[in-house]
Amino acid sequence: MSNLTVAVIGHEGYAEGLGKKGTSSDITFYNLKRGEYTLTFIEPVGYPERLSSLFFAVSMAHRAILVVDEITASFGECVLMLDCAGITKGMLVLRNYITSEEVAPFIKGTVVEEYQQIPDERGKILEELMEDSARFEEPTGATSKGAVPIDHFFTVKGIGVVALGGVVGGGISRHDILRIYPTTVTAQVRSIQKHDDNAESAVSGDRVGLALKGVEVEDLDRGFVLSTNPILTSSTTLSGRATLVQYWPSSLKEGMIIHVGHWMQFLPARVAFVDNSGDWKRPLITLRTEKELVFFPRDRIILHYLEGRKLRVAGIMIPE
């Protein structure tokens, strides 16, 4: 049974009543375990100033809780981020006397339109999520060779290097020898912990702490990916068709600097080529990054434009 990861956005601090506080940086984790069911809540810290923190919280999530205290540009940005990430299931918590009719125009045509509206009662929210967790199984695809995007890493006395992350695209096991993408360095999995319990293996959806052998903390970085899957790739050149959000005001231009987001990576990229013929909101583009982006073929990449003021979520692209 997979762990269910939930992004809690719209009101910083709301997740405090949902689980036990864990690792905290620009995102904060809260963990809950009841019997065989486990939930991980992720909350952005410092948003809306830090758009990257919102992206990181959403990028790792299977579900979302969107708390609406007021209808602002940040609320709209959260809706667009959830839509671009494809988080199709979630909860909408309306507060301060905001009504469904007021938010309806702003969520129409997005994944949030299908979210369950739920009272501002954490007990009720947890009850619904536990029922969802009992039914949830993260699809693993055709391979058991999973990947672990690293969100935090450190050295623990007596244990060594430990990397934290969520498993995607398959499974991993103790004693696996994993490559650290985008480098060629490898590390062996000494042990696996899931919600503070030792485990022999982990599957897609699980949040894990991996004790690594044969690697130094200097060999790691946030966004690096641990995997044995040979189809995982990394590149500084991304080409494919982009789909811009419905409110995007103008076509992309060569030379623009945008930020590409995937898993725990949030990298600046220059638009090296753009073909706006036909529908300019679905251009063919080529992006170049200074650092390599790690991804599976046909993964969804979220595009951000940090100079966009009230509209910073630009759209998505699928690398060819």
FENJOJO-V602838 format. One line per field, one symbol per residue. ss: DSSP state (H for helix, E for strand, C for the rest). psi: psi as a letter, one per 20 degrees, with the letter a starting at -180 (. if undefined). A space follows every 10 residues. Layout:
ss = ???
psi = ???
This chain:
ss = CCCEEEEEEC CCCHHHHCCE EEEECCEEEE EEEECCEEEE EEEECCCCCC HHHHHHHHHC CCEEEEEECC CCHHHHHHHH HHHHHCCCCE EEEECCCCCH HHHHHHHCCC HHHHCEECCC CHHHHHHHHH HHHHHCCCCC CCCCECEEEE EEEEEECCCE EEEEEEEECC EEECCCEEEE ECCCCEEEEE EEEECCEEEC EEECCCEEEE EEECCCHHHC CCCCEEECCC CCEEEEEEEE EEEECCCCCC CCCCCCEEEE EECCEEEEEE EEEEECCCCH HHCEEEEEEE EEEEECCCCE EEEECCCCCC CCEEEEEEEC
psi = pqppppporh opihihjhrp pcppdiqppp qppocipqqp pppqpjpigo hhhgggghhi qhrqoopohq orhhghhggh ghghiknipa qooprkjprh hhighiipjr hhhjqppqqm ohggghgghg hghhipoppi aiqinaqnpp hqqrpppigb pppqrppqjb rqqqiqopqn qjajqqqqog rppoljpqqh rqrphqpqpp pqqkqqhiir qphqppqjoi iprqqjpppa pqoqqhjphr qqqpiqorpp ppckpnqqqp ohqpojqcoi imqpqpqpqh qppprqpjqp pppqoijjdi niohbrqop.
